[in-house]
Amino acid sequence: MNDRRATFLPQVWDSIPDKRRFIAELVAKAGLPADTRLARCRVLRYRVVKWREADLASH
C-alpha cells in the first residue's frame, strides 16, 4: 500500500471524542479506504503545549 499519512492535533479530541469516529476521520484524511485494517497501520500519539499570545504577554 502507498505510504499515506495523516495527523490531527490532540485538540481534535474535543470535537471528535468518540474513538471509533476519530480513527475513521483520520483514515479518511489519509486518503485510505474506510475498510483499511488498522493492524497494517502504524499509529503514533503525541502531545502538544497549547498557548495563546495573551498567555505569553502576561509573563
PDB file of N, H, CA, C and O in Angstrom:
ATOM      1  N   MET A   1       0.852  -1.181   0.000  1.00  0.00           N
ATOM      2  CA  MET A   1       0.000   0.000   0.000  1.00  0.00           C
ATOM      3  C   MET A   1       0.893   1.238   0.000  1.00  0.00           C
ATOM      4  O   MET A   1       2.015   1.204   0.506  1.00  0.00           O
ATOM      5  N   ASN A   2       0.398   2.308  -0.559  1.00  0.00           N
ATOM      6  H   ASN A   2      -0.513   2.335  -0.971  1.00  0.00           H
ATOM      7  CA  ASN A   2       1.147   3.566  -0.587  1.00  0.00           C
ATOM      8  C   ASN A   2       1.415   4.063   0.819  1.00  0.00           C
ATOM      9  O   ASN A   2       0.678   3.758   1.756  1.00  0.00           O
ATOM     10  N   ASP A   3       2.467   4.824   0.946  1.00  0.00           N
ATOM     11  H   ASP A   3       3.066   5.072   0.185  1.00  0.00           H
ATOM     12  CA  ASP A   3       2.810   5.410   2.240  1.00  0.00           C
ATOM     13  C   ASP A   3       1.938   6.638   2.463  1.00  0.00           C
ATOM     14  O   ASP A   3       2.281   7.739   2.031  1.00  0.00           O
ATOM     15  N   ARG A   4       0.830   6.450   3.127  1.00  0.00           N
ATOM     16  H   ARG A   4       0.552   5.556   3.478  1.00  0.00           H
ATOM     17  CA  ARG A   4      -0.118   7.532   3.388  1.00  0.00           C
ATOM     18  C   ARG A   4       0.034   7.983   4.828  1.00  0.00           C
ATOM     19  O   ARG A   4       0.325   7.179   5.713  1.00  0.00           O
ATOM     20  N   ARG A   5      -0.162   9.261   5.057  1.00  0.00           N
ATOM     21  H   ARG A   5      -0.399   9.915   4.338  1.00  0.00           H
ATOM     22  CA  ARG A   5      -0.045   9.812   6.410  1.00  0.00           C
ATOM     23  C   ARG A   5      -1.148  10.816   6.671  1.00  0.00           C
ATOM     24  O   ARG A   5      -1.671  11.456   5.759  1.00  0.00           O
ATOM     25  N   ALA A   6      -1.481  10.932   7.937  1.00  0.00           N
ATOM     26  H   ALA A   6      -1.056  10.412   8.678  1.00  0.00           H
ATOM     27  CA  ALA A   6      -2.439  11.952   8.371  1.00  0.00           C
ATOM     28  C   ALA A   6      -2.188  12.207   9.843  1.00  0.00           C
ATOM     29  O   ALA A   6      -1.739  11.319  10.568  1.00  0.00           O
ATOM     30  N   THR A   7      -2.473  13.397  10.274  1.00  0.00           N
ATOM     31  H   THR A   7      -2.838  14.118   9.684  1.00  0.00           H
ATOM     32  CA  THR A   7      -2.332  13.724  11.683  1.00  0.00           C
ATOM     33  C   THR A   7      -3.436  14.689  12.103  1.00  0.00           C
ATOM     34  O   THR A   7      -3.917  15.500  11.312  1.00  0.00           O
ATOM     35  N   PHE A   8      -3.814  14.579  13.346  1.00  0.00           N
ATOM     36  H   PHE A   8      -3.423  13.920  13.989  1.00  0.00           H
ATOM     37  CA  PHE A   8      -4.712  15.530  13.978  1.00  0.00           C
ATOM     38  C   PHE A   8      -4.002  16.036  15.220  1.00  0.00           C
ATOM     39  O   PHE A   8      -3.343  15.263  15.916  1.00  0.00           O
ATOM     40  N   LEU A   9      -4.127  17.315  15.503  1.00  0.00           N
ATOM     41  H   LEU A   9      -4.662  17.942  14.938  1.00  0.00           H
ATOM     42  CA  LEU A   9      -3.640  17.825  16.774  1.00  0.00           C
ATOM     43  C   LEU A   9      -4.471  17.200  17.895  1.00  0.00           C
ATOM     44  O   LEU A   9      -5.643  16.887  17.689  1.00  0.00           O
ATOM     45  N   PRO A  10      -3.890  17.020  19.052  1.00  0.00           N
ATOM     46  CA  PRO A  10      -4.641  16.420  20.161  1.00  0.00           C
ATOM     47  C   PRO A  10      -5.947  17.143  20.482  1.00  0.00           C
ATOM     48  O   PRO A  10      -6.873  16.521  21.002  1.00  0.00           O
ATOM     49  N   GLN A  11      -6.043  18.427  20.189  1.00  0.00           N
ATOM     50  H   GLN A  11      -5.291  18.932  19.767  1.00  0.00           H
ATOM     51  CA  GLN A  11      -7.256  19.176  20.477  1.00  0.00           C
ATOM     52  C   GLN A  11      -8.452  18.692  19.665  1.00  0.00           C
ATOM     53  O   GLN A  11      -9.591  19.008  20.009  1.00  0.00           O
ATOM     54  N   VAL A  12      -8.221  17.938  18.604  1.00  0.00           N
ATOM     55  H   VAL A  12      -7.295  17.681  18.325  1.00  0.00           H
ATOM     56  CA  VAL A  12      -9.327  17.423  17.789  1.00  0.00           C
ATOM     57  C   VAL A  12     -10.208  16.492  18.615  1.00  0.00           C
ATOM     58  O   VAL A  12     -11.391  16.328  18.313  1.00  0.00           O
ATOM     59  N   TRP A  13      -9.637  15.875  19.663  1.00  0.00           N
ATOM     60  H   TRP A  13      -8.677  16.008  19.909  1.00  0.00           H
ATOM     61  CA  TRP A  13     -10.454  15.035  20.556  1.00  0.00           C
ATOM     62  C   TRP A  13     -11.641  15.823  21.098  1.00  0.00           C
ATOM     63  O   TRP A  13     -12.696  15.246  21.360  1.00  0.00           O
ATOM     64  N   ASP A  14     -11.483  17.143  21.270  1.00  0.00           N
ATOM     65  H   ASP A  14     -10.626  17.612  21.057  1.00  0.00           H
ATOM     66  CA  ASP A  14     -12.584  17.969  21.780  1.00  0.00           C
ATOM     67  C   ASP A  14     -13.783  17.945  20.840  1.00  0.00           C
ATOM     68  O   ASP A  14     -14.926  17.982  21.296  1.00  0.00           O
ATOM     69  N   SER A  15     -13.536  17.884  19.535  1.00  0.00           N
ATOM     70  H   SER A  15     -12.607  17.854  19.164  1.00  0.00           H
ATOM     71  CA  SER A  15     -14.636  17.894  18.569  1.00  0.00           C
ATOM     72  C   SER A  15     -15.033  16.501  18.093  1.00  0.00           C
ATOM     73  O   SER A  15     -16.128  16.322  17.561  1.00  0.00           O
ATOM     74  N   ILE A  16     -14.159  15.514  18.277  1.00  0.00           N
ATOM     75  H   ILE A  16     -13.269  15.659  18.709  1.00  0.00           H
ATOM     76  CA  ILE A  16     -14.467  14.127  17.889  1.00  0.00           C
ATOM     77  C   ILE A  16     -14.070  13.217  19.051  1.00  0.00           C
ATOM     78  O   ILE A  16     -13.070  12.507  18.945  1.00  0.00           O
ATOM     79  N   PRO A  17     -14.824  13.215  20.159  1.00  0.00           N
ATOM     80  CA  PRO A  17     -14.428  12.435  21.330  1.00  0.00           C
ATOM     81  C   PRO A  17     -14.622  10.920  21.182  1.00  0.00           C
ATOM     82  O   PRO A  17     -14.011  10.152  21.926  1.00  0.00           O
ATOM     83  N   ASP A  18     -15.460  10.477  20.236  1.00  0.00           N
ATOM     84  H   ASP A  18     -15.955  11.101  19.631  1.00  0.00           H
ATOM     85  CA  ASP A  18     -15.672   9.043  20.037  1.00  0.00           C
ATOM     86  C   ASP A  18     -14.466   8.442  19.317  1.00  0.00           C
ATOM     87  O   ASP A  18     -14.151   8.847  18.199  1.00  0.00           O
ATOM     88  N   LYS A  19     -13.790   7.479  19.948  1.00  0.00           N
ATOM     89  H   LYS A  19     -14.046   7.150  20.857  1.00  0.00           H
ATOM     90  CA  LYS A  19     -12.535   6.971  19.378  1.00  0.00           C
ATOM     91  C   LYS A  19     -12.713   6.278  18.034  1.00  0.00           C
ATOM     92  O   LYS A  19     -11.832   6.381  17.181  1.00  0.00           O
ATOM     93  N   ARG A  20     -13.815   5.580  17.818  1.00  0.00           N
ATOM     94  H   ARG A  20     -14.531   5.496  18.511  1.00  0.00           H
ATOM     95  CA  ARG A  20     -14.034   4.917  16.520  1.00  0.00           C
ATOM     96  C   ARG A  20     -14.217   5.961  15.405  1.00  0.00           C
ATOM     97  O   ARG A  20     -13.678   5.815  14.308  1.00  0.00           O
ATOM     98  N   ARG A  21     -14.976   6.996  15.703  1.00  0.00           N
ATOM     99  H   ARG A  21     -15.414   7.115  16.594  1.00  0.00           H
ATOM    100  CA  ARG A  21     -15.173   8.055  14.708  1.00  0.00           C
ATOM    101  C   ARG A  21     -13.876   8.824  14.479  1.00  0.00           C
ATOM    102  O   ARG A  21     -13.571   9.204  13.349  1.00  0.00           O
ATOM    103  N   PHE A  22     -13.111   9.057  15.549  1.00  0.00           N
ATOM    104  H   PHE A  22     -13.359   8.749  16.467  1.00  0.00           H
ATOM    105  CA  PHE A  22     -11.834   9.758  15.437  1.00  0.00           C
ATOM    106  C   PHE A  22     -10.910   9.009  14.461  1.00  0.00           C
ATOM    107  O   PHE A  22     -10.325   9.609  13.559  1.00  0.00           O
ATOM    108  N   ILE A  23     -10.790   7.691  14.661  1.00  0.00           N
ATOM    109  H   ILE A  23     -11.265   7.204  15.394  1.00  0.00           H
ATOM    110  CA  ILE A  23      -9.938   6.884  13.777  1.00  0.00           C
ATOM    111  C   ILE A  23     -10.486   6.891  12.356  1.00  0.00           C
ATOM    112  O   ILE A  23      -9.717   7.000  11.400  1.00  0.00           O
ATOM    113  N   ALA A  24     -11.807   6.776  12.203  1.00  0.00           N
ATOM    114  H   ALA A  24     -12.431   6.688  12.979  1.00  0.00           H
ATOM    115  CA  ALA A  24     -12.411   6.801  10.869  1.00  0.00           C
ATOM    116  C   ALA A  24     -12.100   8.111  10.153  1.00  0.00           C
ATOM    117  O   ALA A  24     -11.797   8.108   8.960  1.00  0.00           O
ATOM    118  N   GLU A  25     -12.171   9.224  10.870  1.00  0.00           N
ATOM    119  H   GLU A  25     -12.417   9.227  11.839  1.00  0.00           H
ATOM    120  CA  GLU A  25     -11.853  10.528  10.277  1.00  0.00           C
ATOM    121  C   GLU A  25     -10.376  10.625   9.909  1.00  0.00           C
ATOM    122  O   GLU A  25     -10.023  11.212   8.886  1.00  0.00           O
ATOM    123  N   LEU A  26      -9.531  10.058  10.729  1.00  0.00           N
ATOM    124  H   LEU A  26      -9.817   9.581  11.561  1.00  0.00           H
ATOM    125  CA  LEU A  26      -8.095  10.062  10.454  1.00  0.00           C
ATOM    126  C   LEU A  26      -7.767   9.205   9.236  1.00  0.00           C
ATOM    127  O   LEU A  26      -6.952   9.594   8.399  1.00  0.00           O
ATOM    128  N   VAL A  27      -8.398   8.045   9.139  1.00  0.00           N
ATOM    129  H   VAL A  27      -9.059   7.729   9.819  1.00  0.00           H
ATOM    130  CA  VAL A  27      -8.217   7.164   7.971  1.00  0.00           C
ATOM    131  C   VAL A  27      -8.657   7.902   6.700  1.00  0.00           C
ATOM    132  O   VAL A  27      -7.968   7.857   5.681  1.00  0.00           O
ATOM    133  N   ALA A  28      -9.800   8.574   6.767  1.00  0.00           N
ATOM    134  H   ALA A  28     -10.360   8.610   7.594  1.00  0.00           H
ATOM    135  CA  ALA A  28     -10.285   9.327   5.605  1.00  0.00           C
ATOM    136  C   ALA A  28      -9.322  10.456   5.243  1.00  0.00           C
ATOM    137  O   ALA A  28      -9.056  10.695   4.065  1.00  0.00           O
ATOM    138  N   LYS A  29      -8.803  11.146   6.249  1.00  0.00           N
ATOM    139  H   LYS A  29      -9.019  10.953   7.206  1.00  0.00           H
ATOM    140  CA  LYS A  29      -7.857  12.239   5.991  1.00  0.00           C
ATOM    141  C   LYS A  29      -6.606  11.729   5.282  1.00  0.00           C
ATOM    142  O   LYS A  29      -6.026  12.434   4.456  1.00  0.00           O
ATOM    143  N   ALA A  30      -6.193  10.513   5.602  1.00  0.00           N
ATOM    144  H   ALA A  30      -6.664   9.940   6.273  1.00  0.00           H
ATOM    145  CA  ALA A  30      -5.021   9.918   4.955  1.00  0.00           C
ATOM    146  C   ALA A  30      -5.321   9.438   3.538  1.00  0.00           C
ATOM    147  O   ALA A  30      -4.414   9.052   2.801  1.00  0.00           O
ATOM    148  N   GLY A  31      -6.606   9.464   3.159  1.00  0.00           N
ATOM    149  H   GLY A  31      -7.343   9.778   3.757  1.00  0.00           H
ATOM    150  CA  GLY A  31      -6.973   9.022   1.814  1.00  0.00           C
ATOM    151  C   GLY A  31      -7.032   7.509   1.691  1.00  0.00           C
ATOM    152  O   GLY A  31      -6.934   6.965   0.591  1.00  0.00           O
ATOM    153  N   LEU A  32      -7.193   6.831   2.821  1.00  0.00           N
ATOM    154  H   LEU A  32      -7.273   7.273   3.714  1.00  0.00           H
ATOM    155  CA  LEU A  32      -7.278   5.369   2.828  1.00  0.00           C
ATOM    156  C   LEU A  32      -8.733   4.922   2.748  1.00  0.00           C
ATOM    157  O   LEU A  32      -9.629   5.662   3.155  1.00  0.00           O
ATOM    158  N   PRO A  33      -8.976   3.733   2.235  1.00  0.00           N
ATOM    159  CA  PRO A  33     -10.344   3.212   2.223  1.00  0.00           C
ATOM    160  C   PRO A  33     -10.854   3.022   3.653  1.00  0.00           C
ATOM    161  O   PRO A  33     -10.082   2.721   4.563  1.00  0.00           O
ATOM    162  N   ALA A  34     -12.148   3.200   3.835  1.00  0.00           N
ATOM    163  H   ALA A  34     -12.775   3.445   3.096  1.00  0.00           H
ATOM    164  CA  ALA A  34     -12.756   3.087   5.167  1.00  0.00           C
ATOM    165  C   ALA A  34     -12.543   1.708   5.783  1.00  0.00           C
ATOM    166  O   ALA A  34     -12.524   1.578   7.007  1.00  0.00           O
ATOM    167  N   ASP A  35     -12.383   0.681   4.958  1.00  0.00           N
ATOM    168  H   ASP A  35     -12.399   0.786   3.964  1.00  0.00           H
ATOM    169  CA  ASP A  35     -12.219  -0.677   5.492  1.00  0.00           C
ATOM    170  C   ASP A  35     -10.753  -1.064   5.695  1.00  0.00           C
ATOM    171  O   ASP A  35     -10.444  -2.250   5.810  1.00  0.00           O
ATOM    172  N   THR A  36      -9.857  -0.095   5.739  1.00  0.00           N
ATOM    173  H   THR A  36     -10.108   0.868   5.645  1.00  0.00           H
ATOM    174  CA  THR A  36      -8.434  -0.360   5.966  1.00  0.00           C
ATOM    175  C   THR A  36      -8.241  -1.067   7.304  1.00  0.00           C
ATOM    176  O   THR A  36      -8.786  -0.642   8.322  1.00  0.00           O
ATOM    177  N   ARG A  37      -7.470  -2.138   7.297  1.00  0.00           N
ATOM    178  H   ARG A  37      -7.027  -2.483   6.470  1.00  0.00           H
ATOM    179  CA  ARG A  37      -7.182  -2.877   8.531  1.00  0.00           C
ATOM    180  C   ARG A  37      -6.120  -2.120   9.313  1.00  0.00           C
ATOM    181  O   ARG A  37      -5.010  -1.899   8.828  1.00  0.00           O
ATOM    182  N   LEU A  38      -6.469  -1.733  10.507  1.00  0.00           N
ATOM    183  H   LEU A  38      -7.370  -1.912  10.901  1.00  0.00           H
ATOM    184  CA  LEU A  38      -5.540  -0.952  11.325  1.00  0.00           C
ATOM    185  C   LEU A  38      -4.311  -1.748  11.729  1.00  0.00           C
ATOM    186  O   LEU A  38      -3.289  -1.161  12.084  1.00  0.00           O
ATOM    187  N   ALA A  39      -4.386  -3.068  11.683  1.00  0.00           N
ATOM    188  H   ALA A  39      -5.216  -3.545  11.395  1.00  0.00           H
ATOM    189  CA  ALA A  39      -3.218  -3.891  12.001  1.00  0.00           C
ATOM    190  C   ALA A  39      -2.078  -3.611  11.024  1.00  0.00           C
ATOM    191  O   ALA A  39      -0.916  -3.875  11.333  1.00  0.00           O
ATOM    192  N   ARG A  40      -2.399  -3.087   9.871  1.00  0.00           N
ATOM    193  H   ARG A  40      -3.343  -2.872   9.620  1.00  0.00           H
ATOM    194  CA  ARG A  40      -1.372  -2.772   8.874  1.00  0.00           C
ATOM    195  C   ARG A  40      -0.892  -1.333   8.982  1.00  0.00           C
ATOM    196  O   ARG A  40      -0.045  -0.900   8.202  1.00  0.00           O
ATOM    197  N   CYS A  41      -1.428  -0.593   9.942  1.00  0.00           N
ATOM    198  H   CYS A  41      -2.117  -0.945  10.576  1.00  0.00           H
ATOM    199  CA  CYS A  41      -1.077   0.823  10.098  1.00  0.00           C
ATOM    200  C   CYS A  41      -0.172   1.025  11.305  1.00  0.00           C
ATOM    201  O   CYS A  41      -0.241   0.287  12.288  1.00  0.00           O
ATOM    202  N   ARG A  42       0.661   2.021  11.209  1.00  0.00           N
ATOM    203  H   ARG A  42       0.718   2.620  10.410  1.00  0.00           H
ATOM    204  CA  ARG A  42       1.465   2.428  12.358  1.00  0.00           C
ATOM    205  C   ARG A  42       0.832   3.688  12.919  1.00  0.00           C
ATOM    206  O   ARG A  42       0.669   4.679  12.207  1.00  0.00           O
ATOM    207  N   VAL A  43       0.484   3.649  14.173  1.00  0.00           N
ATOM    208  H   VAL A  43       0.617   2.844  14.751  1.00  0.00           H
ATOM    209  CA  VAL A  43      -0.201   4.765  14.817  1.00  0.00           C
ATOM    210  C   VAL A  43       0.700   5.334  15.909  1.00  0.00           C
ATOM    211  O   VAL A  43       1.206   4.604  16.762  1.00  0.00           O
ATOM    212  N   LEU A  44       0.887   6.633  15.866  1.00  0.00           N
ATOM    213  H   LEU A  44       0.477   7.226  15.173  1.00  0.00           H
ATOM    214  CA  LEU A  44       1.702   7.315  16.869  1.00  0.00           C
ATOM    215  C   LEU A  44       0.845   8.350  17.579  1.00  0.00           C
ATOM    216  O   LEU A  44      -0.013   8.986  16.967  1.00  0.00           O
ATOM    217  N   ARG A  45       1.084   8.511  18.868  1.00  0.00           N
ATOM    218  H   ARG A  45       1.782   7.995  19.364  1.00  0.00           H
ATOM    219  CA  ARG A  45       0.408   9.548  19.645  1.00  0.00           C
ATOM    220  C   ARG A  45       1.443  10.579  20.066  1.00  0.00           C
ATOM    221  O   ARG A  45       2.614  10.254  20.265  1.00  0.00           O
ATOM    222  N   TYR A  46       1.012  11.798  20.198  1.00  0.00           N
ATOM    223  H   TYR A  46       0.062  12.062  20.037  1.00  0.00           H
ATOM    224  CA  TYR A  46       1.911  12.838  20.688  1.00  0.00           C
ATOM    225  C   TYR A  46       1.117  13.871  21.461  1.00  0.00           C
ATOM    226  O   TYR A  46      -0.112  13.910  21.399  1.00  0.00           O
ATOM    227  N   ARG A  47       1.829  14.695  22.183  1.00  0.00           N
ATOM    228  H   ARG A  47       2.828  14.663  22.234  1.00  0.00           H
ATOM    229  CA  ARG A  47       1.228  15.766  22.975  1.00  0.00           C
ATOM    230  C   ARG A  47       1.769  17.088  22.482  1.00  0.00           C
ATOM    231  O   ARG A  47       2.853  17.158  21.902  1.00  0.00           O
ATOM    232  N   VAL A  48       1.003  18.133  22.719  1.00  0.00           N
ATOM    233  H   VAL A  48       0.123  18.076  23.190  1.00  0.00           H
ATOM    234  CA  VAL A  48       1.442  19.472  22.355  1.00  0.00           C
ATOM    235  C   VAL A  48       1.281  20.388  23.558  1.00  0.00           C
ATOM    236  O   VAL A  48       0.534  20.093  24.491  1.00  0.00           O
ATOM    237  N   VAL A  49       1.983  21.482  23.517  1.00  0.00           N
ATOM    238  H   VAL A  49       2.589  21.722  22.759  1.00  0.00           H
ATOM    239  CA  VAL A  49       1.796  22.542  24.511  1.00  0.00           C
ATOM    240  C   VAL A  49       1.025  23.642  23.783  1.00  0.00           C
ATOM    241  O   VAL A  49       1.486  24.174  22.773  1.00  0.00           O
ATOM    242  N   LYS A  50      -0.136  23.970  24.302  1.00  0.00           N
ATOM    243  H   LYS A  50      -0.510  23.538  25.122  1.00  0.00           H
ATOM    244  CA  LYS A  50      -1.005  24.941  23.649  1.00  0.00           C
ATOM    245  C   LYS A  50      -1.017  26.229  24.467  1.00  0.00           C
ATOM    246  O   LYS A  50      -1.153  26.202  25.690  1.00  0.00           O
ATOM    247  N   TRP A  51      -0.874  27.352  23.775  1.00  0.00           N
ATOM    248  H   TRP A  51      -0.764  27.374  22.781  1.00  0.00           H
ATOM    249  CA  TRP A  51      -0.937  28.633  24.456  1.00  0.00           C
ATOM    250  C   TRP A  51      -1.522  29.673  23.506  1.00  0.00           C
ATOM    251  O   TRP A  51      -1.648  29.443  22.303  1.00  0.00           O
ATOM    252  N   ARG A  52      -1.870  30.802  24.069  1.00  0.00           N
ATOM    253  H   ARG A  52      -1.768  30.989  25.046  1.00  0.00           H
ATOM    254  CA  ARG A  52      -2.352  31.945  23.296  1.00  0.00           C
ATOM    255  C   ARG A  52      -1.346  33.067  23.450  1.00  0.00           C
ATOM    256  O   ARG A  52      -0.581  33.092  24.415  1.00  0.00           O
ATOM    257  N   GLU A  53      -1.341  33.988  22.515  1.00  0.00           N
ATOM    258  H   GLU A  53      -1.962  33.968  21.731  1.00  0.00           H
ATOM    259  CA  GLU A  53      -0.447  35.132  22.581  1.00  0.00           C
ATOM    260  C   GLU A  53      -0.632  35.888  23.904  1.00  0.00           C
ATOM    261  O   GLU A  53       0.349  36.327  24.504  1.00  0.00           O
ATOM    262  N   ALA A  54      -1.865  36.039  24.356  1.00  0.00           N
ATOM    263  H   ALA A  54      -2.662  35.683  23.869  1.00  0.00           H
ATOM    264  CA  ALA A  54      -2.141  36.754  25.607  1.00  0.00           C
ATOM    265  C   ALA A  54      -1.453  36.053  26.780  1.00  0.00           C
ATOM    266  O   ALA A  54      -0.988  36.720  27.704  1.00  0.00           O
ATOM    267  N   ASP A  55      -1.381  34.728  26.756  1.00  0.00           N
ATOM    268  H   ASP A  55      -1.758  34.186  26.005  1.00  0.00           H
ATOM    269  CA  ASP A  55      -0.705  33.987  27.823  1.00  0.00           C
ATOM    270  C   ASP A  55       0.787  34.332  27.849  1.00  0.00           C
ATOM    271  O   ASP A  55       1.378  34.434  28.924  1.00  0.00           O
ATOM    272  N   LEU A  56       1.383  34.508  26.703  1.00  0.00           N
ATOM    273  H   LEU A  56       0.903  34.425  25.830  1.00  0.00           H
ATOM    274  CA  LEU A  56       2.812  34.837  26.631  1.00  0.00           C
ATOM    275  C   LEU A  56       3.077  36.268  27.111  1.00  0.00           C
ATOM    276  O   LEU A  56       4.086  36.531  27.765  1.00  0.00           O
ATOM    277  N   ALA A  57       2.183  37.171  26.790  1.00  0.00           N
ATOM    278  H   ALA A  57       1.363  36.957  26.259  1.00  0.00           H
ATOM    279  CA  ALA A  57       2.368  38.580  27.161  1.00  0.00           C
ATOM    280  C   ALA A  57       2.252  38.808  28.669  1.00  0.00           C
ATOM    281  O   ALA A  57       2.832  39.762  29.189  1.00  0.00           O
ATOM    282  N   SER A  58       1.529  37.969  29.365  1.00  0.00           N
ATOM    283  H   SER A  58       1.058  37.195  28.943  1.00  0.00           H
ATOM    284  CA  SER A  58       1.311  38.176  30.791  1.00  0.00           C
ATOM    285  C   SER A  58       2.494  37.712  31.642  1.00  0.00           C
ATOM    286  O   SER A  58       2.521  37.975  32.845  1.00  0.00           O
ATOM    287  N   HIS A  59       3.460  37.037  31.051  1.00  0.00           N
ATOM    288  H   HIS A  59       3.439  36.823  30.075  1.00  0.00           H
ATOM    289  CA  HIS A  59       4.597  36.534  31.830  1.00  0.00           C
ATOM    290  C   HIS A  59       5.742  37.489  31.819  1.00  0.00           C
ATOM    291  O   HIS A  59       6.777  37.218  32.427  1.00  0.00           O
TER     292      HIS A  59
END
